Structures are given as C-alpha cells and as structure tokens.
Amino acid sequence: MAQDYYDLLGVERSADGAAIKSAFRKLAMKYHPDRNPGDEAAEKKFKEIGEAYEVLSDDQKRAAYDRFGHAAFQNGGGPGGPGGAGFGGGFASGAFSDVFEDIFGEFMGGGGGRGRGRRQSGRGADLKFEVTVELGEAFAGIEKEISVPSSEACDVCEGSGAEPGTSPTTCSTCGGAGRVRMQQGFFAVERACPTCQGQGETIETPCSNCGGQGRVRKNRTLAVEIPAGVEDGTRIRLTGQGEAGLRGAPFGDLYLFVRVRDHQLFERDGADLYCHVHVPMVTAALGGEIEAPTIDGGRVKIKIPEGSQSGRKFRLRSMGMNQLRRPVRGDMFVELMVETPTNLTSRQKELLREFCEEGGGNDCPQSNNFFDRAKEFWDNIRDAS
C-alpha cells in the first residue's frame, strides 16, 4: 500500500503551502541522488517525496487526494497522467518551478544555478593566514609584508593549462556549457560535465609546467595594511588574493586573522588600557609626582596625593587605544602599587620604629579598622560558646 503523502513529507494534514514546501526542500536536499550516489533507497525516497509534493502543492490535486486518497490518481488520473502537471516537465513546469532553483542551485554550480559562468566551477580556494602584531602596532596601524603559500597563474601557458602553441578545445560532451542534464528517474538534474569538470573546454596537450591546471604553487609576498585599532581576532578580507582558479577561473579570497601580542606594561580591554605603576612607600605617604608610559611611546605626569594606597586608580581620558575606523580613543587607567622597602639598613629600621612610636597607631586607620572588626568577630565567637 502506498505511503500517505502527508506522512512522506512529515507534515500535518492541516499544513499550509509554505510548510509543505519547506518540508519538501529539506527532504529533497537530504535524499538527492547527487548526495547519495549509488544509494537506491535514497533515490526511491527522492521519487516518493517528489510525487507527494506535486500533489500536495497543487490545490486541486490536494483536494482530490484528501477526499479519495491515492485512488484519485489511478487509471491515468494521477501525477504525470492526463490532466496532471506531470514530473516530466522537470525543472521548467508545474509546482516544481518555484522551488527547484533554490533546492538544487548547489548541484548546478552553487549560489544561483544556471546563471553562473562555466569558469566559476574552477574558482580558486579561499586562504586563511594569521598575522601577529605588537600592541603598539595595533594602536597606530602598520603595513605588514607577509609571504603566503598559494598558487599563481602559470607563466608558461598564461593560465590556460594548454602547452604553448596549442589551445583548449570546446568539450564535445557538454558543447562548452560546462554542465550536462541527466535524467534521474522522473527528474532532470543538471550537474558539472564529467568530461571537462565544468570548464566547458578540454586540453589535448597539457602544459608541461603546470600539468594542465593553469596554476602552479608559489609563495606570494603581499603588503597588507593593518588598520589602527585592530583587536585580537580581527578578520580582514582581501578579495581576489586567494589561490588562483583552475585554468583561468577567478581567484579565491584571502582572510587574514590578526593576533595581538601581550604587552609588557599594558593590559587591554577593548579600547581601554590598564597599567600598574609601582611607587615607593614614601612617595605614596608624602605625595609627589610620577611619570607613567603611554602606548604611543610618550610619558604622562601624575600627581600622587599624600596617603595614597595600593589599588588607587587614575583615569587618563583619551589616552588609551585608537578605535577601529573611529576618530576617538579609549581611556588609560593607572593603578598604584605601593612598594614596601626591602633590604633595610639598621639605621632605616631604627627610623621606622621611631616613626611608628611617634604616630601612636593613628597613622594607619585602615589597619586599625580591620583589627577592630577582627576583634569584634572573635569576641562574638567566644560569647556564643
């Protein structure tokens, strides 16, 4: 017994035309013979869903099927029979004309079907390349010279693939179209010509330098502009700088991925920069002035208020990174790290003890506050026990 058309497409009986079309598209892509070469079960399934779609996408046929089932199309009244749109029309007629171009575009050259030129099938591959820059180079922008392993058009045959003095000939199988139409059951399917691999031409005397490919392996040197403000992971596309196409077909594209090295002084967060500056304890206690580096190689003076503690931040507006394709800069944040003196002499230790005695414990309010809270914590534990 023939399987129900709705079950074949996996839709409810109340499904509208858009849902039926969407279900057919997915199944047709899955079971298409080009994706399942030699698989008879897939070819059978492909035919069955095609038959189901032809019926359910036509309002009159669907109404008849809903009322009488498969019996509505027996005795010559079914799909392809008298009065039916038929599968023989293939891509050009009936309910399929609006959906085949979308579904099978990839089997006919990809991205748009028959309108693509035959040379597109041999388009060169896209390349990926990683380029590393310093943080200062990412700030200012730089021109980098890179050497990319790639392929170039053959100098001997000038990309034609044919030995000098000869020329490619029109393919006798496809007549120069680069594609052939094949009958797959009741469907007519276009695919790349197996004789010329979609080129539309054959080469009787291949070039001895490139073996008929029209391209040879080479390292290509490129000068690449890295714009100011790039971040780690930025992708730059260079159109037409990928591998050469087969026998004069278009070049692919080159994708550069920028890696920004960590800096010895600065940490980056988007367009903002962070810098930890160590200051002597005396400067932090008495106040003073320090110099901090900037990403452009300059210096900036910062006034340190007396009594400054570790972790205090100073915000320097518009002294951070340039922003990509924007005429503004981020900010720079300087964080103080108060340094405790080491390797003290006996006299220095004596002076520090005198300093502490003179202060009477009032010169370190944060320490006093912490130990007061710690004492309260311990007292609460003792009272609870």
Secondary structure as GFF3:
##gff-version 3
##sequence-region A 1 385
A	DSSP	alpha_helix	5	9	.	.	.	ID=ss1
A	DSSP	alpha_helix	17	31	.	.	.	ID=ss2
A	DSSP	alpha_helix	40	56	.	.	.	ID=ss3
A	DSSP	alpha_helix	59	68	.	.	.	ID=ss4
A	DSSP	three_ten_helix	69	73	.	.	.	ID=ss5
A	DSSP	three_ten_helix	94	96	.	.	.	ID=ss6
A	DSSP	alpha_helix	100	103	.	.	.	ID=ss7
A	DSSP	three_ten_helix	105	108	.	.	.	ID=ss8
A	DSSP	three_ten_helix	113	115	.	.	.	ID=ss9
A	DSSP	three_ten_helix	118	122	.	.	.	ID=ss10
A	DSSP	beta_strand	127	133	.	.	.	ID=ss11
A	DSSP	alpha_helix	135	140	.	.	.	ID=ss12
A	DSSP	beta_strand	142	153	.	.	.	ID=ss13
A	DSSP	beta_strand	169	170	.	.	.	ID=ss14
A	DSSP	beta_strand	179	184	.	.	.	ID=ss15
A	DSSP	beta_strand	187	192	.	.	.	ID=ss16
A	DSSP	beta_strand	201	202	.	.	.	ID=ss17
A	DSSP	beta_strand	215	226	.	.	.	ID=ss18
A	DSSP	beta_strand	235	238	.	.	.	ID=ss19
A	DSSP	three_ten_helix	246	248	.	.	.	ID=ss20
A	DSSP	beta_strand	254	260	.	.	.	ID=ss21
A	DSSP	beta_strand	266	269	.	.	.	ID=ss22
A	DSSP	beta_strand	272	280	.	.	.	ID=ss23
A	DSSP	alpha_helix	281	286	.	.	.	ID=ss24
A	DSSP	beta_strand	288	293	.	.	.	ID=ss25
A	DSSP	beta_strand	299	304	.	.	.	ID=ss26
A	DSSP	beta_strand	313	316	.	.	.	ID=ss27
A	DSSP	beta_strand	322	323	.	.	.	ID=ss28
A	DSSP	beta_strand	326	329	.	.	.	ID=ss29
A	DSSP	beta_strand	332	339	.	.	.	ID=ss30
A	DSSP	alpha_helix	346	359	.	.	.	ID=ss31
A	DSSP	alpha_helix	365	384	.	.	.	ID=ss32
###
